[in-house]
Amino acid sequence: MIFRKSETPQTPEPAPEPARPGSKGRPTRSRKEAEAARRRPLVVDDRKEARRRDRERSRVERAEAQQALMTGDEKKMPLQHRGPERRFVRDVVDSRHNIAEYFFPVALVFMLVALVMPLVRPDLYTLMSTGMIIVLWGGILLCVVDALLLRRRLRRVLTERFGSVGGGLVGYGIMRAIQIRRFRLPRAQIKHGQEPR
């Protein structure tokens, strides 16, 4: 006996409903589909190679900036040293003798003497330490007075030259005055007593 499947009549598929006002007219996609659509292929396949190139580029930029600080080439200097106002402030500071640039090496010598003195002459240590404290505090006071005089001068000459005092310029000059001239970066481009450019 042969059984035949009963043929069921095919029902026609319903026509898609017209989009309601305010709807997007399509079904919302699943999270899996949305995440797959957001994925982008990496531009650089080899991450180690990309990191190596970035390190090399950073090293070259640092070397160029360091060289610019030594030579005074403003185009390649770090941003905090660029501009005519900052160059003028550097020249004003470099043209004068600043007490702090001489005081800090002297203070370092005094501290070294204070460390060695108890071992060499313990009987004179109390007398020497009192004298050193007076000299050190006197030097600090002189540095503060010199910084205030420099502040006043910088404000005056910046106003005369540029019409106003830009933010941070006076502090930039005072911090430069504290540094020993030989170790200042950018390097001093003028000598003591020379007029600022």
Secondary structure as UniProt FT lines:
FT   TURN            21..22
FT   HELIX           31..38
FT   HELIX           47..71
FT   HELIX           74..76
FT   HELIX           79..81
FT   HELIX           84..95
FT   HELIX           99..120
FT   HELIX           122..124
FT   HELIX           125..162
FT   TURN            167..168
FT   HELIX           169..178
FT   HELIX           181..183
FT   TURN            192..193
//
